[in-house]
Each structure stands twice: as C-alpha cells, then as structure tokens.
Amino acid sequence: DDLVKATNPRWMKVRIEFMVRGGIYTDVEVEHFKK
C-alpha cells in the first residue's frame, strides 16, 4: 500500500522470491489495478 501511495501507478506487479538455506523456497506476488 505504501508503494502504491508513493508512486500512484495505473497498474503495478511486485514479485519477490526468497531462497534460503535448508531448501525453503517462498514466492510472493502482489498486483494492484487502479479502479
């Protein structure tokens, strides 16, 4: 929400991939569309 408020985009997609020791893998993806 803070990034959307600061940049005021029509569309935004943020993807983060975490690869940590021990074989644990996390993939987070968030999208924002202006109404």
mmCIF entry with sequence, helices, sheets and N, C-alpha, C, O atoms, coordinates in Angstrom:
data_MODEL
# 
_entry.id   MODEL 
# 
_entity.id                         1 
_entity.type                       polymer 
_entity.pdbx_number_of_molecules   1 
# 
_entity_poly.entity_id                      1 
_entity_poly.type                           'polypeptide(L)' 
_entity_poly.nstd_linkage                   no 
_entity_poly.nstd_monomer                   no 
_entity_poly.pdbx_seq_one_letter_code       DDLVKATNPRWMKVRIEFMVRGGIYTDVEVEHFKK 
_entity_poly.pdbx_seq_one_letter_code_can   DDLVKATNPRWMKVRIEFMVRGGIYTDVEVEHFKK 
_entity_poly.pdbx_strand_id                 A 
# 
loop_
_entity_poly_seq.entity_id 
_entity_poly_seq.num 
_entity_poly_seq.mon_id 
_entity_poly_seq.hetero 
1 1  ASP n 
1 2  ASP n 
1 3  LEU n 
1 4  VAL n 
1 5  LYS n 
1 6  ALA n 
1 7  THR n 
1 8  ASN n 
1 9  PRO n 
1 10 ARG n 
1 11 TRP n 
1 12 MET n 
1 13 LYS n 
1 14 VAL n 
1 15 ARG n 
1 16 ILE n 
1 17 GLU n 
1 18 PHE n 
1 19 MET n 
1 20 VAL n 
1 21 ARG n 
1 22 GLY n 
1 23 GLY n 
1 24 ILE n 
1 25 TYR n 
1 26 THR n 
1 27 ASP n 
1 28 VAL n 
1 29 GLU n 
1 30 VAL n 
1 31 GLU n 
1 32 HIS n 
1 33 PHE n 
1 34 LYS n 
1 35 LYS n 
# 
_struct_asym.id          A 
_struct_asym.entity_id   1 
# 
_struct_conf.conf_type_id            HELX_P 
_struct_conf.id                      HELX_P1 
_struct_conf.pdbx_PDB_helix_id       AA1 
_struct_conf.beg_label_comp_id       ASP 
_struct_conf.beg_label_asym_id       A 
_struct_conf.beg_label_seq_id        2 
_struct_conf.pdbx_beg_PDB_ins_code   ? 
_struct_conf.end_label_comp_id       THR 
_struct_conf.end_label_asym_id       A 
_struct_conf.end_label_seq_id        7 
_struct_conf.pdbx_end_PDB_ins_code   ? 
_struct_conf.beg_auth_comp_id        ASP 
_struct_conf.beg_auth_asym_id        A 
_struct_conf.beg_auth_seq_id         2 
_struct_conf.end_auth_comp_id        THR 
_struct_conf.end_auth_asym_id        A 
_struct_conf.end_auth_seq_id         7 
_struct_conf.pdbx_PDB_helix_class    1 
_struct_conf.details                 ? 
_struct_conf.pdbx_PDB_helix_length   6 
# 
_struct_conf_type.id          HELX_P 
_struct_conf_type.criteria    ? 
_struct_conf_type.reference   ? 
# 
_struct_sheet.id               AA1 
_struct_sheet.type             ? 
_struct_sheet.number_strands   2 
_struct_sheet.details          ? 
# 
_struct_sheet_order.sheet_id     AA1 
_struct_sheet_order.range_id_1   1 
_struct_sheet_order.range_id_2   2 
_struct_sheet_order.offset       ? 
_struct_sheet_order.sense        anti-parallel 
# 
loop_
_struct_sheet_range.sheet_id 
_struct_sheet_range.id 
_struct_sheet_range.beg_label_comp_id 
_struct_sheet_range.beg_label_asym_id 
_struct_sheet_range.beg_label_seq_id 
_struct_sheet_range.pdbx_beg_PDB_ins_code 
_struct_sheet_range.end_label_comp_id 
_struct_sheet_range.end_label_asym_id 
_struct_sheet_range.end_label_seq_id 
_struct_sheet_range.pdbx_end_PDB_ins_code 
_struct_sheet_range.beg_auth_comp_id 
_struct_sheet_range.beg_auth_asym_id 
_struct_sheet_range.beg_auth_seq_id 
_struct_sheet_range.end_auth_comp_id 
_struct_sheet_range.end_auth_asym_id 
_struct_sheet_range.end_auth_seq_id 
AA1 1 TRP A 11 ? VAL A 20 ? TRP A 11 VAL A 20 
AA1 2 ILE A 24 ? PHE A 33 ? ILE A 24 PHE A 33 
# 
loop_
_atom_site.group_PDB 
_atom_site.id 
_atom_site.type_symbol 
_atom_site.label_atom_id 
_atom_site.label_alt_id 
_atom_site.label_comp_id 
_atom_site.label_asym_id 
_atom_site.label_entity_id 
_atom_site.label_seq_id 
_atom_site.pdbx_PDB_ins_code 
_atom_site.Cartn_x 
_atom_site.Cartn_y 
_atom_site.Cartn_z 
_atom_site.occupancy 
_atom_site.B_iso_or_equiv 
_atom_site.pdbx_formal_charge 
_atom_site.auth_seq_id 
_atom_site.auth_comp_id 
_atom_site.auth_asym_id 
_atom_site.auth_atom_id 
_atom_site.pdbx_PDB_model_num 
ATOM 1   N N  . ASP A 1 1  ? 0.811   -1.192  0.000   1.00 0.00 ? 1  ASP A N  1 
ATOM 2   C CA . ASP A 1 1  ? 0.000   0.000   0.000   1.00 0.00 ? 1  ASP A CA 1 
ATOM 3   C C  . ASP A 1 1  ? 0.861   1.266   0.000   1.00 0.00 ? 1  ASP A C  1 
ATOM 4   O O  . ASP A 1 1  ? 0.514   2.249   -0.654  1.00 0.00 ? 1  ASP A O  1 
ATOM 5   N N  . ASP A 1 2  ? 1.968   1.248   0.720   1.00 0.00 ? 2  ASP A N  1 
ATOM 6   C CA . ASP A 1 2  ? 2.837   2.427   0.770   1.00 0.00 ? 2  ASP A CA 1 
ATOM 7   C C  . ASP A 1 2  ? 3.472   2.707   -0.586  1.00 0.00 ? 2  ASP A C  1 
ATOM 8   O O  . ASP A 1 2  ? 3.592   3.866   -0.984  1.00 0.00 ? 2  ASP A O  1 
ATOM 9   N N  . LEU A 1 3  ? 3.876   1.666   -1.295  1.00 0.00 ? 3  LEU A N  1 
ATOM 10  C CA . LEU A 1 3  ? 4.487   1.842   -2.612  1.00 0.00 ? 3  LEU A CA 1 
ATOM 11  C C  . LEU A 1 3  ? 3.480   2.383   -3.615  1.00 0.00 ? 3  LEU A C  1 
ATOM 12  O O  . LEU A 1 3  ? 3.825   3.238   -4.430  1.00 0.00 ? 3  LEU A O  1 
ATOM 13  N N  . VAL A 1 4  ? 2.255   1.905   -3.571  1.00 0.00 ? 4  VAL A N  1 
ATOM 14  C CA . VAL A 1 4  ? 1.194   2.399   -4.458  1.00 0.00 ? 4  VAL A CA 1 
ATOM 15  C C  . VAL A 1 4  ? 0.896   3.860   -4.147  1.00 0.00 ? 4  VAL A C  1 
ATOM 16  O O  . VAL A 1 4  ? 0.729   4.667   -5.062  1.00 0.00 ? 4  VAL A O  1 
ATOM 17  N N  . LYS A 1 5  ? 0.828   4.204   -2.877  1.00 0.00 ? 5  LYS A N  1 
ATOM 18  C CA . LYS A 1 5  ? 0.546   5.584   -2.481  1.00 0.00 ? 5  LYS A CA 1 
ATOM 19  C C  . LYS A 1 5  ? 1.665   6.530   -2.932  1.00 0.00 ? 5  LYS A C  1 
ATOM 20  O O  . LYS A 1 5  ? 1.391   7.655   -3.348  1.00 0.00 ? 5  LYS A O  1 
ATOM 21  N N  . ALA A 1 6  ? 2.910   6.084   -2.852  1.00 0.00 ? 6  ALA A N  1 
ATOM 22  C CA . ALA A 1 6  ? 4.051   6.928   -3.215  1.00 0.00 ? 6  ALA A CA 1 
ATOM 23  C C  . ALA A 1 6  ? 4.193   7.122   -4.720  1.00 0.00 ? 6  ALA A C  1 
ATOM 24  O O  . ALA A 1 6  ? 4.644   8.178   -5.163  1.00 0.00 ? 6  ALA A O  1 
ATOM 25  N N  . THR A 1 7  ? 3.809   6.108   -5.522  1.00 0.00 ? 7  THR A N  1 
ATOM 26  C CA . THR A 1 7  ? 4.029   6.184   -6.969  1.00 0.00 ? 7  THR A CA 1 
ATOM 27  C C  . THR A 1 7  ? 2.772   6.435   -7.782  1.00 0.00 ? 7  THR A C  1 
ATOM 28  O O  . THR A 1 7  ? 2.863   6.907   -8.915  1.00 0.00 ? 7  THR A O  1 
ATOM 29  N N  . ASN A 1 8  ? 1.590   6.128   -7.230  1.00 0.00 ? 8  ASN A N  1 
ATOM 30  C CA . ASN A 1 8  ? 0.295   6.335   -7.890  1.00 0.00 ? 8  ASN A CA 1 
ATOM 31  C C  . ASN A 1 8  ? 0.237   5.722   -9.298  1.00 0.00 ? 8  ASN A C  1 
ATOM 32  O O  . ASN A 1 8  ? -0.066  6.429   -10.259 1.00 0.00 ? 8  ASN A O  1 
ATOM 33  N N  . PRO A 1 9  ? 0.521   4.416   -9.434  1.00 0.00 ? 9  PRO A N  1 
ATOM 34  C CA . PRO A 1 9  ? 0.511   3.782   -10.752 1.00 0.00 ? 9  PRO A CA 1 
ATOM 35  C C  . PRO A 1 9  ? -0.892  3.369   -11.193 1.00 0.00 ? 9  PRO A C  1 
ATOM 36  O O  . PRO A 1 9  ? -1.794  3.230   -10.366 1.00 0.00 ? 9  PRO A O  1 
ATOM 37  N N  . ARG A 1 10 ? -1.072  3.175   -12.501 1.00 0.00 ? 10 ARG A N  1 
ATOM 38  C CA . ARG A 1 10 ? -2.324  2.598   -13.008 1.00 0.00 ? 10 ARG A CA 1 
ATOM 39  C C  . ARG A 1 10 ? -2.336  1.099   -12.765 1.00 0.00 ? 10 ARG A C  1 
ATOM 40  O O  . ARG A 1 10 ? -3.384  0.508   -12.503 1.00 0.00 ? 10 ARG A O  1 
ATOM 41  N N  . TRP A 1 11 ? -1.152  0.485   -12.854 1.00 0.00 ? 11 TRP A N  1 
ATOM 42  C CA . TRP A 1 11 ? -1.012  -0.950  -12.662 1.00 0.00 ? 11 TRP A CA 1 
ATOM 43  C C  . TRP A 1 11 ? 0.365   -1.229  -12.078 1.00 0.00 ? 11 TRP A C  1 
ATOM 44  O O  . TRP A 1 11 ? 1.347   -0.610  -12.487 1.00 0.00 ? 11 TRP A O  1 
ATOM 45  N N  . MET A 1 12 ? 0.446   -2.143  -11.137 1.00 0.00 ? 12 MET A N  1 
ATOM 46  C CA . MET A 1 12 ? 1.729   -2.489  -10.530 1.00 0.00 ? 12 MET A CA 1 
ATOM 47  C C  . MET A 1 12 ? 1.727   -3.961  -10.151 1.00 0.00 ? 12 MET A C  1 
ATOM 48  O O  . MET A 1 12 ? 0.733   -4.491  -9.655  1.00 0.00 ? 12 MET A O  1 
ATOM 49  N N  . LYS A 1 13 ? 2.865   -4.613  -10.397 1.00 0.00 ? 13 LYS A N  1 
ATOM 50  C CA . LYS A 1 13 ? 3.043   -6.009  -10.006 1.00 0.00 ? 13 LYS A CA 1 
ATOM 51  C C  . LYS A 1 13 ? 4.401   -6.120  -9.323  1.00 0.00 ? 13 LYS A C  1 
ATOM 52  O O  . LYS A 1 13 ? 5.422   -5.713  -9.877  1.00 0.00 ? 13 LYS A O  1 
ATOM 53  N N  . VAL A 1 14 ? 4.401   -6.671  -8.125  1.00 0.00 ? 14 VAL A N  1 
ATOM 54  C CA . VAL A 1 14 ? 5.634   -6.850  -7.365  1.00 0.00 ? 14 VAL A CA 1 
ATOM 55  C C  . VAL A 1 14 ? 5.789   -8.334  -7.082  1.00 0.00 ? 14 VAL A C  1 
ATOM 56  O O  . VAL A 1 14 ? 4.878   -8.982  -6.568  1.00 0.00 ? 14 VAL A O  1 
ATOM 57  N N  . ARG A 1 15 ? 6.959   -8.859  -7.427  1.00 0.00 ? 15 ARG A N  1 
ATOM 58  C CA . ARG A 1 15 ? 7.219   -10.277 -7.202  1.00 0.00 ? 15 ARG A CA 1 
ATOM 59  C C  . ARG A 1 15 ? 8.526   -10.413 -6.428  1.00 0.00 ? 15 ARG A C  1 
ATOM 60  O O  . ARG A 1 15 ? 9.542   -9.818  -6.788  1.00 0.00 ? 15 ARG A O  1 
ATOM 61  N N  . ILE A 1 16 ? 8.484   -11.199 -5.368  1.00 0.00 ? 16 ILE A N  1 
ATOM 62  C CA . ILE A 1 16 ? 9.651   -11.413 -4.524  1.00 0.00 ? 16 ILE A CA 1 
ATOM 63  C C  . ILE A 1 16 ? 9.876   -12.916 -4.395  1.00 0.00 ? 16 ILE A C  1 
ATOM 64  O O  . ILE A 1 16 ? 8.946   -13.672 -4.116  1.00 0.00 ? 16 ILE A O  1 
ATOM 65  N N  . GLU A 1 17 ? 11.115  -13.334 -4.600  1.00 0.00 ? 17 GLU A N  1 
ATOM 66  C CA . GLU A 1 17 ? 11.473  -14.743 -4.449  1.00 0.00 ? 17 GLU A CA 1 
ATOM 67  C C  . GLU A 1 17 ? 12.507  -14.868 -3.339  1.00 0.00 ? 17 GLU A C  1 
ATOM 68  O O  . GLU A 1 17 ? 13.566  -14.242 -3.396  1.00 0.00 ? 17 GLU A O  1 
ATOM 69  N N  . PHE A 1 18 ? 12.202  -15.670 -2.336  1.00 0.00 ? 18 PHE A N  1 
ATOM 70  C CA . PHE A 1 18 ? 13.117  -15.924 -1.236  1.00 0.00 ? 18 PHE A CA 1 
ATOM 71  C C  . PHE A 1 18 ? 13.640  -17.346 -1.369  1.00 0.00 ? 18 PHE A C  1 
ATOM 72  O O  . PHE A 1 18 ? 12.860  -18.295 -1.456  1.00 0.00 ? 18 PHE A O  1 
ATOM 73  N N  . MET A 1 19 ? 14.952  -17.490 -1.384  1.00 0.00 ? 19 MET A N  1 
ATOM 74  C CA . MET A 1 19 ? 15.579  -18.813 -1.406  1.00 0.00 ? 19 MET A CA 1 
ATOM 75  C C  . MET A 1 19 ? 16.585  -18.830 -0.257  1.00 0.00 ? 19 MET A C  1 
ATOM 76  O O  . MET A 1 19 ? 17.667  -18.251 -0.356  1.00 0.00 ? 19 MET A O  1 
ATOM 77  N N  . VAL A 1 20 ? 16.218  -19.492 0.817   1.00 0.00 ? 20 VAL A N  1 
ATOM 78  C CA . VAL A 1 20 ? 17.073  -19.516 1.999   1.00 0.00 ? 20 VAL A CA 1 
ATOM 79  C C  . VAL A 1 20 ? 17.669  -20.897 2.188   1.00 0.00 ? 20 VAL A C  1 
ATOM 80  O O  . VAL A 1 20 ? 17.283  -21.858 1.522   1.00 0.00 ? 20 VAL A O  1 
ATOM 81  N N  . ARG A 1 21 ? 18.599  -20.975 3.093   1.00 0.00 ? 21 ARG A N  1 
ATOM 82  C CA . ARG A 1 21 ? 19.239  -22.264 3.362   1.00 0.00 ? 21 ARG A CA 1 
ATOM 83  C C  . ARG A 1 21 ? 18.224  -23.285 3.851   1.00 0.00 ? 21 ARG A C  1 
ATOM 84  O O  . ARG A 1 21 ? 17.207  -22.930 4.445   1.00 0.00 ? 21 ARG A O  1 
ATOM 85  N N  . GLY A 1 22 ? 18.504  -24.527 3.601   1.00 0.00 ? 22 GLY A N  1 
ATOM 86  C CA . GLY A 1 22 ? 17.625  -25.601 4.049   1.00 0.00 ? 22 GLY A CA 1 
ATOM 87  C C  . GLY A 1 22 ? 16.592  -26.006 3.021   1.00 0.00 ? 22 GLY A C  1 
ATOM 88  O O  . GLY A 1 22 ? 15.735  -26.844 3.300   1.00 0.00 ? 22 GLY A O  1 
ATOM 89  N N  . GLY A 1 23 ? 16.660  -25.412 1.815   1.00 0.00 ? 23 GLY A N  1 
ATOM 90  C CA . GLY A 1 23 ? 15.742  -25.785 0.749   1.00 0.00 ? 23 GLY A CA 1 
ATOM 91  C C  . GLY A 1 23 ? 14.364  -25.165 0.856   1.00 0.00 ? 23 GLY A C  1 
ATOM 92  O O  . GLY A 1 23 ? 13.437  -25.594 0.169   1.00 0.00 ? 23 GLY A O  1 
ATOM 93  N N  . ILE A 1 24 ? 14.216  -24.160 1.706   1.00 0.00 ? 24 ILE A N  1 
ATOM 94  C CA . ILE A 1 24 ? 12.920  -23.495 1.838   1.00 0.00 ? 24 ILE A CA 1 
ATOM 95  C C  . ILE A 1 24 ? 12.821  -22.421 0.766   1.00 0.00 ? 24 ILE A C  1 
ATOM 96  O O  . ILE A 1 24 ? 13.715  -21.584 0.639   1.00 0.00 ? 24 ILE A O  1 
ATOM 97  N N  . TYR A 1 25 ? 11.740  -22.439 -0.006  1.00 0.00 ? 25 TYR A N  1 
ATOM 98  C CA . TYR A 1 25 ? 11.538  -21.516 -1.115  1.00 0.00 ? 25 TYR A CA 1 
ATOM 99  C C  . TYR A 1 25 ? 10.180  -20.845 -0.964  1.00 0.00 ? 25 TYR A C  1 
ATOM 100 O O  . TYR A 1 25 ? 9.166   -21.520 -0.783  1.00 0.00 ? 25 TYR A O  1 
ATOM 101 N N  . THR A 1 26 ? 10.160  -19.525 -1.039  1.00 0.00 ? 26 THR A N  1 
ATOM 102 C CA . THR A 1 26 ? 8.910   -18.776 -0.934  1.00 0.00 ? 26 THR A CA 1 
ATOM 103 C C  . THR A 1 26 ? 8.825   -17.795 -2.087  1.00 0.00 ? 26 THR A C  1 
ATOM 104 O O  . THR A 1 26 ? 9.789   -17.083 -2.372  1.00 0.00 ? 26 THR A O  1 
ATOM 105 N N  . ASP A 1 27 ? 7.687   -17.751 -2.750  1.00 0.00 ? 27 ASP A N  1 
ATOM 106 C CA . ASP A 1 27 ? 7.447   -16.855 -3.877  1.00 0.00 ? 27 ASP A CA 1 
ATOM 107 C C  . ASP A 1 27 ? 6.188   -16.051 -3.564  1.00 0.00 ? 27 ASP A C  1 
ATOM 108 O O  . ASP A 1 27 ? 5.114   -16.622 -3.377  1.00 0.00 ? 27 ASP A O  1 
ATOM 109 N N  . VAL A 1 28 ? 6.323   -14.715 -3.506  1.00 0.00 ? 28 VAL A N  1 
ATOM 110 C CA . VAL A 1 28 ? 5.200   -13.840 -3.182  1.00 0.00 ? 28 VAL A CA 1 
ATOM 111 C C  . VAL A 1 28 ? 4.967   -12.906 -4.359  1.00 0.00 ? 28 VAL A C  1 
ATOM 112 O O  . VAL A 1 28 ? 5.909   -12.298 -4.868  1.00 0.00 ? 28 VAL A O  1 
ATOM 113 N N  . GLU A 1 29 ? 3.707   -12.788 -4.795  1.00 0.00 ? 29 GLU A N  1 
ATOM 114 C CA . GLU A 1 29 ? 3.368   -11.921 -5.919  1.00 0.00 ? 29 GLU A CA 1 
ATOM 115 C C  . GLU A 1 29 ? 2.116   -11.122 -5.568  1.00 0.00 ? 29 GLU A C  1 
ATOM 116 O O  . GLU A 1 29 ? 1.115   -11.681 -5.120  1.00 0.00 ? 29 GLU A O  1 
ATOM 117 N N  . VAL A 1 30 ? 2.184   -9.804  -5.778  1.00 0.00 ? 30 VAL A N  1 
ATOM 118 C CA . VAL A 1 30 ? 1.076   -8.907  -5.452  1.00 0.00 ? 30 VAL A CA 1 
ATOM 119 C C  . VAL A 1 30 ? 0.813   -8.015  -6.651  1.00 0.00 ? 30 VAL A C  1 
ATOM 120 O O  . VAL A 1 30 ? 1.754   -7.508  -7.262  1.00 0.00 ? 30 VAL A O  1 
ATOM 121 N N  . GLU A 1 31 ? -0.469  -7.813  -7.002  1.00 0.00 ? 31 GLU A N  1 
ATOM 122 C CA . GLU A 1 31 ? -0.835  -6.933  -8.112  1.00 0.00 ? 31 GLU A CA 1 
ATOM 123 C C  . GLU A 1 31 ? -1.786  -5.849  -7.629  1.00 0.00 ? 31 GLU A C  1 
ATOM 124 O O  . GLU A 1 31 ? -2.584  -6.063  -6.717  1.00 0.00 ? 31 GLU A O  1 
ATOM 125 N N  . HIS A 1 32 ? -1.688  -4.688  -8.254  1.00 0.00 ? 32 HIS A N  1 
ATOM 126 C CA . HIS A 1 32 ? -2.574  -3.568  -7.950  1.00 0.00 ? 32 HIS A CA 1 
ATOM 127 C C  . HIS A 1 32 ? -3.100  -3.009  -9.267  1.00 0.00 ? 32 HIS A C  1 
ATOM 128 O O  . HIS A 1 32 ? -2.323  -2.764  -10.190 1.00 0.00 ? 32 HIS A O  1 
ATOM 129 N N  . PHE A 1 33 ? -4.394  -2.808  -9.359  1.00 0.00 ? 33 PHE A N  1 
ATOM 130 C CA . PHE A 1 33 ? -5.015  -2.188  -10.524 1.00 0.00 ? 33 PHE A CA 1 
ATOM 131 C C  . PHE A 1 33 ? -5.774  -0.960  -10.062 1.00 0.00 ? 33 PHE A C  1 
ATOM 132 O O  . PHE A 1 33 ? -6.508  -1.011  -9.075  1.00 0.00 ? 33 PHE A O  1 
ATOM 133 N N  . LYS A 1 34 ? -5.600  0.141   -10.770 1.00 0.00 ? 34 LYS A N  1 
ATOM 134 C CA . LYS A 1 34 ? -6.328  1.358   -10.427 1.00 0.00 ? 34 LYS A CA 1 
ATOM 135 C C  . LYS A 1 34 ? -7.782  1.195   -10.844 1.00 0.00 ? 34 LYS A C  1 
ATOM 136 O O  . LYS A 1 34 ? -8.067  0.747   -11.955 1.00 0.00 ? 34 LYS A O  1 
ATOM 137 N N  . LYS A 1 35 ? -8.685  1.552   -9.971  1.00 0.00 ? 35 LYS A N  1 
ATOM 138 C CA . LYS A 1 35 ? -10.118 1.399   -10.241 1.00 0.00 ? 35 LYS A CA 1 
ATOM 139 C C  . LYS A 1 35 ? -10.656 2.560   -11.034 1.00 0.00 ? 35 LYS A C  1 
ATOM 140 O O  . LYS A 1 35 ? -11.846 2.594   -11.350 1.00 0.00 ? 35 LYS A O  1 
# 
